[in-house]
Amino acid sequence: MKLSQKAQLCTLSPMRKFTPYAMAAEAAGKKIYKLNIGQPDIETPPEFFDAVRGFSQKVLAYANSQGTEVMLDAVVNYYKRIGVEYTKEDILITTGGSEALQILFLCILDEGCEVIVPEPFYSNYNTFIRAAGGVIRPLSTCPEEDYNYANREKLEALINEKTRAIAIINPQNPTGNVLTEQELRLIADVAKAHDLYLVCDEVYREFVYDSDEVQCAGKFRDVDDNVVIIDSVSKRFSACGARIGMMISRNKALMAEALKFCQGRLCTTTLEQVGAAALYSVGPEYFAKVRDEYRRRRDLCYEKLTAIPGVVCAKPMGAFYVMAKLPIDDADKFMKWMLTDFEDHGETVMCSPAAGFYATPGKGLNEIRIAYVLKEKDLARALDLLAMGIERYNNR
Ligand SMILES: Cc1ncc(COP(=O)(O)O)c(C=O)c1O
């Protein structure tokens, strides 16, 4: 029996592919500091669990395919608070931002169509775009230029008759790049001029550390048909396991197509929508506190990484990741070795090898992505282990 080309062109997630080695190391008694995945240790606000406990219906029924009324209202009100007018008709509640991306790319891509994506990018874009028959056209960025990609000439040089969309992640995973309003505007202008979708993945919207600006491309009303927002409660409220996200656009034709896929999969989870809607009642003090915590972790991470001889990285401005070029031959080999051969007092650290965050072959081979999702004390120990590991690996 045959397997599809689409499946074979996809790869395992760089965040998760070493899990079997990690499980073996843990079974053997090793403690692993996990900086490989964006799973924060920040507590989910109790509003989620209280709402779920308060669920009193006798049948756990399918929800509406578009999302529950309560959830849609919560999202509309949240956007209103950040100064962006959306109506319920502009929103589809999905199983995480992940399903929103899958549905979106199914709606806008035909076989061989291209999506311009600044690289390095969140590696699952490869899977989502490939599965929809599309191809990533990477716009390469580098730490020496703070991973900047808001450049009209560079963007336009990648556009051809097969291009359907520009997909940006803002704040960016994995580089931490954050667009200014002018930069976002510039990219919206390019999308408009070339009649392209502008996919704005804003799941880290609140996590910006060097300004108070919370950006949303939905505020540019002249590009209503181009802009599609991908959003999620996963990171915003540290509720990754709820699996609640959303696709948002004022493009009515696009939303009508997306609804077909939403109806095809019936609905997203009913009970989690009850909890997720309640999360939107947390106030600005919640975000301020979480932002401060991540800012401290970002600073610590950057300071410790740049103190390791031979490491190159740019200070992230947002999200909770940092890319680092290491003085090693191969990050895949190194990360596996860290789990199988390395330990200090029974402890090691796990990060993501970064080649999977690139579409250009050969890029990112000696880079890793670190998710600064642990408390400062644990993060400091994890980065000390990384420094020790690099030295021992190179002297082995
Ligand atoms: C940029 C980006 N988009 C989307 C997602 C998907 O998140 P979820 O499906 O949990 O909403 C992630 C998860 O890490 C991400 O980093």
The ligand as an SDF file (V2000), in Angstrom:
LIG
                    3D

 16 16  0  0  0  0  0  0  0  0999 V2000
    3.3620   30.5350   16.3530 C   0  0  0  0  0  0  0  0  0  0  0  0
    2.4450   29.4770   16.8000 C   0  0  0  0  0  0  0  0  0  0  0  0
    1.2610   29.3510   16.1890 N   0  0  0  0  0  0  0  0  0  0  0  0
    0.3740   28.4090   16.5550 C   0  0  0  0  0  0  0  0  0  0  0  0
    0.6730   27.5260   17.5730 C   0  0  0  0  0  0  0  0  0  0  0  0
   -0.3570   26.4990   17.9130 C   0  0  0  0  0  0  0  0  0  0  0  0
   -0.7990   26.6130   19.1850 O   0  0  0  0  0  0  0  0  0  0  0  0
   -2.1650   25.9480   19.7020 P   0  0  0  0  0  0  0  0  0  0  0  0
   -2.5750   24.9240   18.6920 O   0  0  0  0  0  0  0  0  0  0  0  0
   -1.8150   25.3550   21.0170 O   0  0  0  0  0  0  0  0  0  0  0  0
   -3.1190   27.0690   19.7910 O   0  0  0  0  0  0  0  0  0  0  0  0
    1.8890   27.6190   18.2410 C   0  0  0  0  0  0  0  0  0  0  0  0
    2.2420   26.6740   19.3090 C   0  0  0  0  0  0  0  0  0  0  0  0
    3.3390   26.6230   19.8190 O   0  0  0  0  0  0  0  0  0  0  0  0
    2.8000   28.6160   17.8400 C   0  0  0  0  0  0  0  0  0  0  0  0
    3.9820   28.7690   18.4340 O   0  0  0  0  0  0  0  0  0  0  0  0
  1  2  1  0
  2  3  1  0
  2 15  2  0
  3  4  2  0
  4  5  1  0
  5  6  1  0
  5 12  2  0
  6  7  1  0
  7  8  1  0
  8  9  2  0
  8 10  1  0
  8 11  1  0
 12 13  1  0
 12 15  1  0
 13 14  2  0
 15 16  1  0
M  END
$$$$
